[in-house]
Amino acid sequence: MPHRLPASHSRRWRILLPLLLLILGCNPTPQPLQGNIITLLGHTDFMQPGAQVTLPILVQDVNSRMPAANVEIDVEIGPDVGGTRPLFSQRTGADGMVLAGFTFPEDLTDLQ
């Protein structure tokens, strides 16, 4: 006569076995994203050669959306990374904000 498990043990294995397979088969939890979200709070359509520009910039942590303090902000303009011209550089305050102020260059041609 074959040995049978008691009904309570059989029921436990029917619950535990799929649960163990689910846990062991799942991928590890993903690592949090790194970086910041940068939001321009002003309008950029008024930027014309020689214009005085004041551009509020908000920087937030990508995961918590909390303000990111002491982040270096560099504003540059140009057709590509190698040919950019620096316009502004400063670190954000405790509130994640920086007020970028600069004069839009007068000698710029088509940047598209």
N, C-alpha and C positions, 0 to 999 in steps of 0.2 A: 504494500500500500504506500503510495507516494506521500512525502511529507508536505503539508500545506501550511502556509503562513496564516496566523489568525487574521480575521477580517480587519482588525484595527491596524495591523502592520501593513497589510496590502493597501489600505486606504492612504496611509502615510506616504508610501512609495509612489502612489499615483499622483500625489500632490508634490512631493519633494523632487522627484526625478525631472519633471518638466521645468520646475523652478531652477534646479541646478543647471540644466541645459541652457536655459535662458540666460542665467548669470554668466556662465562660462562662455557662452557664444556671443555675448555682447562686446562691442568694441570698447576700448578704454575711453573714459570721458575726455572730450577734446580740451586742449589747452586754451586758456582765454586769449582773445585777440590782444595784440600789442599795438600801441599807437594812440593817436589822438584824432578827434573830429575837429576840423577847423571850419568855422562859419563866418562868412563876411556879413556883417550886419548893416552895411551901407550899400548904396547904389554905385555901380561901376560905369553906368552909361554916360556919365558926365565927364569922364576923363578925357581931356583934350590937351594937346601940347601947351605947356606953360601953366596949366591949372594947378592951384593949390588943392591937394587932396587930403582929406581926413577920413580914414576908414576904420571903424570899430571892428575888431576881430575877437571872436570868442573861441577858446580852445577847451575841449572837454575830453575826458578819458573815454576811450571807445567802449569799454565794458560797463563802467558805472554811470557814465554821462555826467559825472561830477566835474566842476571846473578844474582845469589842469594848470597849476601854478608853476612859475619859473621855467616855462617852455620857450626856447629861442624861436622867434618869429623873424623870418627874412622875407622881405618883399622885393622881388626882382622882376624886371621886364625884359623881354627879348624873344626872338623867334625860336630859340631852342636852349637847352641847358648850357651848352658851351658858349653861347653868345649873349648871355643875360647880363643886364646891368643892375647893380644893387640900388634900391631906392630907400630902403628902411630896414633897420635891424634893432630888435629890442626883445626883452623877456616879458612874459605875461606876469600879471600881478597875482595876488592870492585869490582873486575872483575869476581867474582864467581869462581876463580881458587885457587887451592892449589896444591903444589908439594910435594907429599908424598914420603919421603925418609926413607928407613929402610933396615935392613939386614934380608934376608929370613932365618928363623931358620934352623939350621943344623940338629936338632934332630927330624925332622918331619918324620913320616912314612906315609903310604897310607892314604889319606884323603877322599877317595871316599866311 
